[in-house]
C-alpha cells in the first residue's frame, strides 16, 4: 500500500508525518509508561493534567540525559548545553513538548470534580459526541462513494475519536487533549460494563491506527511532495470506515445503557 511504503521512506524529522514515526523509536517506552504513571495522580490532579505533568517531566529528562551524554563525550559544558538545547528544539521534540504543556495547562477537571451535576453534564456531552460521530460516518460513506479515500480516513478517525471520548465521558473520566485516547480507556476497565471490557484492546488499537493516519489524510507528506490523494487505497478507506462503524456502535450501546439506567 502506498501509505505503508511512504511511512517506511519518511525517516527525517522535517514534516508532520514524520513526527509520529520519529517518536515511535526513542519514545515508544514513554508511551507505555505515561498512562501507568499518570493513573495514580489522576484522582487528585485530573487525568489531563497528570498526563501533561508526566509528559513534561519526560521532556525535561530527555534534555538532561542528552546533556550528560554530550558532556561525557566532549568534556565541555558549553558544547553539552548547546547539544541538549538543539535536541529539544528538533521538530519531533517540539511537538512532544508542546502537546505535553498544553495537556498540563488546559484542563478544567479539578473544577468539574466539584460540580454536583457533573454526571448529567457528562451524559449530555457524551450524547452529543455520539451524535456527531454518526454524522462523521455519514460524511465518510459519502466520501467513499465519490472515491475521496483520504476524506474517508479523516472522517472515520474523527468518528472514532468522538465515540471513544463519549465513552470516557460516560464513565466520568476527563481525557487528555490528544486525538488517541485508546490508552486511557485501558486504565479504567472496571468502570466499563462486563460486555465492553473485552473490547478495550481492540478499541485502543483502532484509535491508535487511525490517529496515526489523521495528519497524512489531511495534508499528505509534504517532504516527499505526496498529496493525501495518493496515499490511501479503496481497501484502506473501506477498512477505516468499518472500524469507525464498529467503534461507534460500541459507544452507542454504552450510551443507551447509561440512559436506560438513569431513567
C-alpha positions in Angstrom: 0.0 0.0 0.0 1.2 3.5 -0.8 0.6 4.6 2.8 2.8 1.9 4.3 5.5 2.5 1.7 5.7 6.2 2.3 5.8 5.5 6.1 9.0 3.5 5.6 10.6 6.2 3.5 9.9 9.2 5.7 12.5 8.9 8.3 13.7 12.5 8.6 12.2 15.0 11.2 11.1 17.6 8.7 7.3 17.1 8.4 4.3 16.2 10.4 4.0 12.7 9.0 7.5 12.1 10.4 6.9 13.4 13.9 4.8 10.3 14.7 7.3 8.0 13.1 10.3 9.5 14.7 8.8 9.4 18.2 7.9 5.8 17.9 11.5 4.8 18.3 13.1 6.7 21.2 9.8 7.4 22.9 7.9 4.1 22.5 8.6 3.1 26.1 7.5 6.6 27.3 4.2 6.0 25.6 3.7 2.8 27.6 4.9 4.4 30.9 2.9 7.6 30.7 -0.6 6.2 31.4 0.8 4.0 34.1 2.5 6.8 35.9 -0.4 9.2 35.4 -3.1 6.9 36.8 -2.1 7.3 40.5 -2.1 11.1 40.1 -5.4 11.2 38.2 -7.7 11.1 41.2 -6.0 14.1 42.7 -4.9 16.2 39.7 -7.3 15.1 37.0 -6.2 12.8 34.1 -5.3 15.5 31.5 -3.1 17.4 34.0 -1.5 14.2 35.2 -0.8 13.1 31.6 0.7 16.5 30.8 2.8 16.6 34.0 4.4 13.2 33.4 5.0 14.1 29.7 6.6 17.4 30.5 8.8 15.6 33.1 9.9 13.1 30.4 10.6 16.0 28.0 12.9 17.7 30.6 14.5 14.4 31.5 15.5 13.7 27.8 17.2 17.1 27.7 19.2 16.3 30.9 20.2 12.8 29.6 21.3 14.4 26.3 23.4 17.0 28.2 25.1 14.3 30.4 25.9 12.1 27.4 27.3 15.0 25.4 29.4 16.2 28.3 30.8 12.8 28.8 31.9 12.7 25.1 33.2 16.3 24.8 34.1 17.3 28.4 32.7 20.7 27.6 29.7 22.2 29.4 29.1 24.7 26.6 29.0 22.1 23.9 26.9 19.8 26.0 24.4 22.6 26.7 24.1 23.5 23.1 23.7 19.9 22.1 20.9 19.5 24.6 19.1 22.6 23.5 19.4 21.7 19.8 18.0 18.2 20.6 15.0 19.7 22.5 14.4 22.1 19.6 14.1 19.3 16.9 10.6 19.1 15.3 9.5 15.9 17.0 10.7 17.1 20.4 8.8 20.4 19.9 5.7 18.6 19.0 6.1 16.2 22.0 6.9 19.0 24.5 4.3 21.4 23.2 1.5 18.9 23.4 2.6 17.9 26.9 2.5 21.5 28.1 -1.0 22.0 26.5 -2.3 18.9 28.3 -0.8 20.1 31.6 -2.2 23.6 31.4 -5.5 23.2 29.6 -7.8 21.2 31.9 -10.7 22.1 34.0 -11.1 18.7 35.5 -10.5 19.8 39.1 -13.4 22.2 38.8 -15.6 19.6 37.2 -15.0 17.2 40.1 -16.6 19.7 42.4 -19.7 20.2 40.4 -22.7 18.3 41.7 -24.3 18.0 38.2 -21.2 16.5 36.6 -22.8 13.2 35.8 -25.7 14.9 34.0 -23.5 17.2 32.0 -21.2 14.3 31.1 -24.2 12.4 29.7 -25.3 15.4 27.7 -21.8 15.8 26.2 -21.5 12.1 25.5 -24.8 12.1 23.7 -23.7 15.0 21.5 -20.3 13.3 20.8 -22.1 10.1 19.7 -24.5 12.0 17.5 -21.7 13.9 15.8 -19.7 10.7 15.4 -22.7 9.4 13.5 -22.6 12.5 11.2 -18.9 11.8 10.6 -19.8 8.3 9.5 -22.3 9.7 7.1 -19.7 12.0 5.6 -17.2 9.1 5.4 -19.7 7.0 3.4 -20.4 9.9 1.1 -16.6 10.3 0.5 -16.2 6.6 -0.2 -18.9 6.7 -2.8 -17.2 9.6 -4.7 -13.8 8.0 -4.4 -12.3 10.5 -1.9 -10.3 8.0 0.1 -8.3 10.4 2.3 -11.5 12.0 3.4 -12.9 8.6 4.4 -9.9 8.0 6.6 -10.2 11.5 8.1 -13.9 11.3 8.9 -13.5 7.8 10.2 -10.8 8.9 12.6 -12.9 11.8 13.8 -15.8 9.4 14.4 -13.6 7.1 16.4 -12.2 9.9 18.5 -15.7 11.3 19.3 -17.0 7.9 20.1 -14.3 7.0 22.5 -14.3 10.3 24.2 -18.0 9.9 24.6 -17.3 6.5 26.4 -14.9 8.3 28.7 -17.4 11.0 29.5 -20.0 8.4 30.3 -17.7 6.8 33.0 -16.7 10.2 34.4 -13.1 10.3 33.1 -11.7 13.6 31.8 -9.5 12.7 28.9 -6.2 14.4 27.9 -6.3 16.7 24.9 -5.0 14.2 22.3 -6.6 12.5 19.3 -5.7 9.0 20.5 -7.4 8.2 23.9 -7.1 4.4 23.5 -4.5 4.1 26.3 -6.9 6.0 28.6 -9.7 3.5 28.0 -7.5 0.7 29.2 -6.7 2.5 32.5 -10.3 2.1 33.7 -11.6 -1.4 32.7 -13.6 -1.7 36.0 -15.7 1.3 35.1 -17.0 -0.2 31.9 -19.7 -2.9 31.8 -18.6 -6.5 31.5 -19.6 -6.8 27.9 -17.3 -3.9 26.9 -14.2 -4.8 28.8 -13.1 -7.5 26.3 -13.3 -4.9 23.5 -11.0 -2.3 25.1 -7.8 -3.6 23.5 -9.4 -3.6 20.1 -10.8 -0.2 20.6 -7.4 1.2 21.6 -5.7 -0.4 18.6 -8.2 1.2 16.2 -7.8 4.5 17.9 -4.0 4.4 17.6 -4.1 3.2 14.0 -6.5 5.9 12.7 -4.9 8.7 14.8 -1.6 8.0 13.1 -3.3 8.4 9.7 -5.1 11.6 10.7 -2.4 14.1 9.6 -1.4 12.3 6.4 -5.1 12.0 5.4 -5.4 15.8 5.6 -2.0 17.1 4.5 -0.3 14.2 2.7 3.5 14.0 3.1 4.9 17.4 2.3 8.6 16.4 2.4 8.0 13.9 -0.5 5.5 16.0 -2.3 2.9 13.3 -1.9 -0.7 14.7 -1.6 -3.2 12.8 0.5 -5.0 11.6 -2.6 -2.0 9.4 -3.4 -1.6 7.8 0.0 -4.8 5.7 0.5 -6.5 3.0 -1.5 -10.1 1.9 -1.6 -9.3 -1.0 0.6 -7.7 1.1 3.3 -10.5 3.6 3.2 -13.1 0.9 3.5 -11.2 -0.7 6.4 -11.1 2.7 8.2 -14.8 3.1 7.7 -15.7 -0.4 9.0 -13.5 0.2 12.1 -15.2 3.5 12.7 -18.7 1.9 12.5 -17.6 -0.8 15.0 -16.4 1.8 17.5 -19.5 4.0 17.1 -21.7 1.0 17.6 -19.9 0.3 20.9 -20.3 3.9 22.1 -24.0 4.0 21.1 -24.6 0.8 23.1 -22.9 2.2 26.1 -24.8 5.5 25.9 -28.1 3.7 25.6 -27.3 1.5 28.6 -26.4 4.6 30.6 -29.6 6.4 29.5 -31.7 3.4 30.4 -30.0 3.1 33.8 -30.6 6.8 34.6 -34.2 6.7 33.5 
